[in-house]
Amino acid sequence: MAPPPIAPPRFSVVMPLYNKAAHVRDAIASVQRQTLPAHEIIVVDNASSDEGRAIAAAINDPTIRLLDLATPGPGGYAGRNLGIEAATGDWIAFLDADDLWHPDHLAVLARGIADAPDVDAAATRFDHVFADRRQPQRIAPALTDAVTLDFAGFLENWLAVRECPMWTGAIAIRRSAILAAGGFPHGKAVRGGDKDLWLRVLRVGRLRYLPDTTADFHRDSDNKVSKSTTTLDLPLLVHTARMLIADSAPHEAALLRRLANQEIAHYARYAMKYPGRTAIRARDVYLPEGLGIAALVLAAQIVPAGLRRRGHRLRQMLAARR
């Protein structure tokens, strides 16, 4: 007798909302157009001062649940955590209120989960969408076909192109895995908290990656949080990597060291365009492999702000001409 068919995942869609009146209707509509319907759409308003909350509340759809944060938090982390706690689905899919899904997004994720039912996360490819162009997600050669990745494989593919294989708007994660990992780091970081959570989830789980492009990451939308927040602190991901290294096999530990160095380099370059001095220190870098990164961190500390900022603008101009 054939085993009964496996039921598709029940996707709870969690959408933090903060002053996205120009975009939220389209974002919700992209969820409503899914060929595999969402189990529910949980919109969590972060004390919006525009009409975004009213627009979401006026949409006549019984699957929409509108929640409010008692205490607004930066980066959407508090909102996402509230939505996860309230969710009744077994899988959580995230979409920010200024991004969009293609109609087959949830169906593709469900297909990946069906192909590898023991995974804790599934991800698809996406496009960065700017005002004048589209730019596909950079992926490692190993990700051009559907593949299941363990923790080491996840880190290897991240390091191969210096871009995390998972982006918040193009993934789904088991609700139980998110809760076990402690959720988003609300109150601990204003940037990079999503990648920190993926690291904690996949340390004990696996990822099914599908190269289908099913989501749009809008980089020039109104009130972009990533453009209004900054940090000169040591990235939270580095602290998490250090904790994981203590209990990792040698190969995984080496990959985590490289990832920590890569993240430090990213934030050190980022600090070059700001007048304040980075709190990252050369001693935070793993040596000897990070010798060049340690020099970059020293430059971010020692070079006067004016010279740092002029150098940053020059690098941007040269990059734009390539």
C-alpha positions as CSV (number, residue, x, y, z in Angstrom):
1,M,0.0,0.0,0.0
2,A,1.4,3.4,-1.1
3,P,2.2,5.8,1.7
4,P,-0.2,8.8,1.9
5,P,1.0,12.0,0.1
6,I,2.9,14.5,2.2
7,A,0.9,17.6,2.9
8,P,2.4,20.8,1.6
9,P,3.9,23.2,4.1
10,R,1.6,25.7,5.8
11,F,3.4,28.9,5.2
12,S,2.8,31.8,7.6
13,V,4.0,34.9,5.9
14,V,5.5,37.5,8.3
15,M,5.7,41.1,7.1
16,P,7.0,43.9,9.3
17,L,5.7,47.3,8.4
18,Y,7.1,50.7,9.1
19,N,6.1,53.7,6.9
20,K,5.7,51.8,3.6
21,A,2.4,53.3,2.5
22,A,3.7,53.5,-1.1
23,H,4.6,49.8,-1.2
24,V,2.6,47.7,1.2
25,R,-0.4,47.1,-0.9
26,D,1.7,45.7,-3.8
27,A,3.7,43.5,-1.3
28,I,0.5,42.0,0.1
29,A,-0.9,41.5,-3.4
30,S,2.2,39.6,-4.4
31,V,1.4,37.2,-1.5
32,Q,-2.2,36.9,-2.5
33,R,-1.3,36.0,-6.1
34,Q,0.7,32.9,-5.0
35,T,-0.2,29.7,-6.9
36,L,0.2,27.9,-3.6
37,P,-1.8,30.1,-1.2
38,A,-0.3,31.2,2.1
39,H,-1.8,29.8,5.3
40,E,-1.9,33.3,6.7
41,I,-0.4,36.7,6.2
42,I,0.8,38.4,9.5
43,V,1.5,42.1,9.1
44,V,3.2,43.6,12.1
45,D,3.1,47.4,12.3
46,N,6.0,49.1,13.9
47,A,4.2,52.4,14.9
48,S,3.9,53.7,11.3
49,S,3.3,57.4,11.1
50,D,2.0,57.2,7.5
51,E,-1.0,55.4,6.0
52,G,0.6,52.0,5.7
53,R,-1.2,50.4,8.6
54,A,-4.6,51.8,7.4
55,I,-3.9,50.4,3.9
56,A,-3.1,47.0,5.2
57,A,-6.1,47.0,7.6
58,A,-8.5,48.0,4.7
59,I,-7.6,44.9,2.6
60,N,-10.5,42.5,2.7
61,D,-8.7,39.1,3.1
62,P,-9.5,36.8,6.0
63,T,-6.0,35.3,5.9
64,I,-4.5,38.7,6.9
65,R,-3.8,39.3,10.6
66,L,-2.7,42.8,11.7
67,L,-0.6,43.0,14.8
68,D,1.1,46.0,16.5
69,L,4.4,46.3,18.3
70,A,4.0,47.6,21.8
71,T,7.6,48.9,21.7
72,P,9.0,49.5,18.2
73,G,12.3,47.9,17.4
74,P,15.0,48.7,14.8
75,G,15.5,46.6,11.7
76,G,12.2,44.7,11.8
77,Y,13.6,42.1,14.2
78,A,11.1,42.7,17.0
79,G,8.3,42.7,14.5
80,R,9.4,39.5,12.9
81,N,9.7,37.8,16.3
82,L,6.2,38.9,17.3
83,G,4.9,37.5,14.0
84,I,6.7,34.2,14.5
85,E,5.3,33.8,18.0
86,A,1.8,34.4,16.7
87,A,2.1,32.2,13.6
88,T,0.0,29.0,13.3
89,G,1.8,27.6,10.3
90,D,4.6,25.2,10.5
91,W,6.9,27.2,8.1
92,I,7.6,30.9,8.2
93,A,8.2,32.8,5.0
94,F,9.3,36.5,5.3
95,L,8.5,39.4,3.0
96,D,9.3,43.0,3.8
97,A,6.6,45.6,3.0
98,D,8.6,47.1,0.1
99,D,9.6,43.8,-1.7
100,L,7.7,41.5,-4.0
101,W,7.3,37.8,-4.7
102,H,6.7,36.2,-8.1
103,P,3.5,34.1,-8.2
104,D,5.3,30.8,-7.9
105,H,7.5,31.7,-4.9
106,L,5.8,29.6,-2.2
107,A,5.2,26.8,-4.7
108,V,8.9,26.6,-5.5
109,L,9.8,26.6,-1.8
110,A,7.2,23.8,-1.2
111,R,8.8,21.8,-4.0
112,G,12.2,22.1,-2.4
113,I,10.9,21.0,0.9
114,A,9.1,18.1,-0.6
115,D,12.4,17.0,-2.3
116,A,14.3,17.2,1.0
117,P,11.7,16.9,3.8
118,D,14.2,16.8,6.6
119,V,15.6,20.3,5.9
120,D,14.9,23.2,8.3
121,A,15.2,25.9,5.7
122,A,14.6,26.5,2.0
123,A,15.8,29.4,-0.2
124,T,15.4,30.6,-3.8
125,R,17.3,33.0,-5.9
126,F,16.2,36.6,-6.2
127,D,16.9,39.8,-8.1
128,H,18.3,43.1,-6.6
129,V,16.0,45.7,-8.2
130,F,17.3,49.3,-8.6
131,A,15.6,52.2,-10.1
132,D,17.4,51.7,-13.4
133,R,18.4,48.0,-13.5
134,R,18.1,44.5,-12.2
135,Q,21.0,42.5,-10.8
136,P,20.7,38.8,-10.1
137,Q,21.8,37.4,-6.8
138,R,25.4,36.3,-6.9
139,I,25.6,32.6,-6.3
140,A,28.4,30.1,-6.2
141,P,28.7,27.6,-9.1
142,A,27.5,24.8,-6.8
143,L,24.1,26.5,-6.5
144,T,23.2,26.6,-10.2
145,D,21.3,23.4,-9.6
146,A,19.0,22.5,-6.7
147,V,21.1,21.3,-3.8
148,T,20.8,20.4,-0.1
149,L,23.5,22.0,2.0
150,D,24.8,21.1,5.5
151,F,26.4,23.7,7.7
152,A,29.9,23.4,6.0
153,G,28.3,23.6,2.5
154,F,26.3,26.6,3.5
155,L,29.5,28.4,4.7
156,E,31.5,27.3,1.7
157,N,29.0,28.8,-0.8
158,W,28.7,32.0,1.3
159,L,32.4,32.5,1.2
160,A,32.8,31.6,-2.5
161,V,31.0,34.8,-3.6
162,R,31.1,36.9,-0.4
163,E,27.3,36.9,-0.4
164,C,25.0,34.8,1.9
165,P,22.9,32.3,-0.1
166,M,19.9,33.3,2.0
167,W,18.1,36.6,1.8
168,T,15.2,37.3,4.1
169,G,12.6,37.8,1.4
170,A,13.4,34.6,-0.5
171,I,13.4,32.0,2.2
172,A,11.2,29.8,4.5
173,I,12.3,28.3,7.8
174,R,10.6,25.9,10.1
175,R,8.9,27.8,12.9
176,S,10.2,25.3,15.4
177,A,13.8,25.8,14.1
178,I,13.6,29.6,14.5
179,L,12.3,29.3,18.0
180,A,14.9,26.8,19.0
181,A,17.6,29.1,17.6
182,G,16.3,32.0,19.7
183,G,14.7,34.1,16.9
184,F,16.0,37.4,15.5
185,P,18.5,39.2,17.7
186,H,16.2,42.1,18.8
187,G,18.0,44.6,20.9
188,K,21.4,43.1,20.0
189,A,22.0,44.5,16.5
190,V,20.7,47.1,14.1
191,R,22.2,45.5,11.1
192,G,23.1,41.9,10.1
193,G,20.7,40.2,12.5
194,D,19.1,38.1,9.7
195,K,22.4,36.5,8.7
196,D,23.1,35.9,12.4
197,L,19.9,33.9,12.7
198,W,20.6,31.9,9.6
199,L,23.9,30.9,11.0
200,R,22.3,29.7,14.3
201,V,19.5,27.8,12.4
202,L,21.8,26.0,10.0
203,R,24.4,25.1,12.6
204,V,22.0,22.3,13.6
205,G,19.9,22.1,10.4
206,R,20.2,21.9,6.6
207,L,19.2,24.2,3.7
208,R,17.5,23.3,0.4
209,Y,18.6,25.9,-2.1
210,L,16.7,26.3,-5.4
211,P,18.1,28.5,-8.2
212,D,14.7,29.6,-9.4
213,T,14.4,33.4,-9.3
214,T,11.2,34.0,-7.4
215,A,11.5,37.3,-5.5
216,D,12.5,41.0,-6.0
217,F,14.6,42.9,-3.4
218,H,13.9,46.6,-4.0
219,R,17.0,48.6,-3.2
220,D,15.6,52.1,-3.8
221,S,12.2,52.0,-2.0
222,D,10.9,54.6,0.4
223,N,12.2,54.6,4.0
224,K,14.8,51.9,3.4
225,V,15.9,50.8,6.9
226,S,19.3,49.7,5.6
227,K,19.9,53.3,4.4
228,S,18.8,54.9,7.7
229,T,20.7,52.8,10.1
230,T,24.4,52.4,10.6
231,T,26.8,50.8,13.1
232,L,30.5,51.0,13.8
233,D,30.4,48.1,16.2
234,L,31.8,44.7,15.8
235,P,29.2,42.7,13.8
236,L,27.0,40.4,15.9
237,L,27.7,37.6,13.5
238,V,31.4,37.6,14.6
239,H,30.4,37.1,18.2
240,T,28.1,34.2,17.1
241,A,30.8,32.7,15.0
242,R,33.2,32.7,17.9
243,M,30.8,30.8,20.1
244,L,30.2,28.2,17.3
245,I,33.9,27.7,16.7
246,A,34.3,26.4,20.2
247,D,32.2,23.3,19.4
248,S,32.9,22.9,15.7
249,A,35.0,20.3,13.9
250,P,38.2,21.6,12.4
251,H,36.9,22.2,8.9
252,E,33.8,24.1,10.1
253,A,35.9,26.1,12.5
254,A,38.2,27.2,9.7
255,L,35.2,28.2,7.6
256,L,33.7,30.2,10.5
257,R,37.1,32.0,11.0
258,R,37.0,33.0,7.4
259,L,33.4,34.2,7.6
260,A,34.1,36.3,10.7
261,N,37.1,37.9,8.9
262,Q,35.0,38.5,5.8
263,E,32.3,40.2,7.9
264,I,34.8,42.4,9.7
265,A,36.3,43.5,6.3
266,H,32.8,44.4,5.1
267,Y,32.1,46.5,8.1
268,A,35.5,48.1,8.1
269,R,35.0,49.2,4.5
270,Y,31.5,50.4,5.5
271,A,33.0,52.5,8.3
272,M,35.2,54.4,5.9
273,K,32.4,56.6,4.8
274,Y,31.4,57.7,8.2
275,P,33.0,60.4,10.4
276,G,33.0,58.2,13.6
277,R,35.7,55.6,14.2
278,T,34.9,51.9,14.1
279,A,34.9,50.0,17.3
280,I,36.4,47.0,15.5
281,R,40.0,46.3,16.5
282,A,42.8,44.5,14.7
283,R,42.8,41.9,17.5
284,D,39.2,41.0,16.4
285,V,40.6,39.5,13.2
286,Y,41.6,35.9,13.0
287,L,45.3,35.6,12.0
288,P,47.3,34.8,10.0
289,E,44.8,34.4,7.3
290,G,43.3,37.8,8.0
291,L,46.5,39.9,7.9
292,G,45.3,42.1,5.1
293,I,41.9,42.6,6.9
294,A,43.7,43.6,10.1
295,A,45.6,46.3,8.1
296,L,42.2,47.5,6.7
297,V,40.8,47.8,10.3
298,L,43.9,49.8,11.4
299,A,43.3,52.1,8.4
300,A,39.7,52.6,9.4
301,Q,40.9,53.6,12.9
302,I,43.9,55.7,12.1
303,V,43.2,57.6,8.9
304,P,41.5,60.9,9.5
305,A,37.8,61.0,8.7
306,G,38.1,63.4,5.8
307,L,40.7,61.2,4.0
308,R,38.6,58.1,4.7
309,R,35.5,59.5,3.2
310,R,37.3,60.9,0.1
311,G,38.9,57.5,-0.5
312,H,35.5,55.8,-0.2
313,R,34.0,58.2,-2.8
314,L,36.9,57.6,-5.1
315,R,36.5,53.8,-4.8
316,Q,32.8,54.2,-5.6
317,M,33.6,56.3,-8.7
318,L,36.1,53.8,-10.0
319,A,33.8,50.9,-9.3
320,A,30.9,52.6,-11.3
321,R,33.2,53.0,-14.3
322,R,34.0,49.3,-14.5
